[in-house]
Structures are given as structure tokens and as C-alpha cells.
Amino acid sequence: MSERTVTPVPTLLGYVRTAVYLLASLVALALLVVGTVAVIAELKGTWHWSIHLESTISYAGLFVGWLLVALVPLTGALFAGRVLYE
């Protein structure tokens, strides 16, 4: 008799881990955008770029806030799942 090997289906914990990594990388990219605009605004030193910086911080703050609404519970679920099941 030959033994059949079945490839394991990704578990729910794997999906949660992927979602956490994706959301964390989006937070990092948002911070990178704000930092880039801040450097440009500092180098240019004009009121025009300070307005860009202010609006970028406002929109990025809103974006990161909503990302954290999803990221914090998913991270808690990932930690709990790793403690309980791995």
C-alpha cells in the first residue's frame, strides 16, 4: 500500500498571521510617507510644503487609526492562538 501525502491546508492562524503582517506593513508605509513629506517640507521651508505636511499627517493619522482598529485585536488573537495552539 502506498501512503498518500496530503498537503496541509493553511490554518486560520496562518491567515491571521498574514493579516497582521499586512496591516503592520501598511502602518510602516504610512509612517514612511509622512516622514518623506516632512523631510521635503523641511528642505523646501515654504508655507506651501507645510500645508502638504499638515494634510498628509491628518490623512495618515486617520488611515493609521483605522488600521489599528483592525490590527490590535488581530495581534491579540494571534498571540492567544500561538500560546494555545502552537
Summary of the structure (lengths in Angstrom):
residues: 86
radius of gyration: 20.4
end to end distance: 32.3
largest distance: 77.8
contacts: 194
relative contact order: 0.15
helix: 84%
strand: 0%
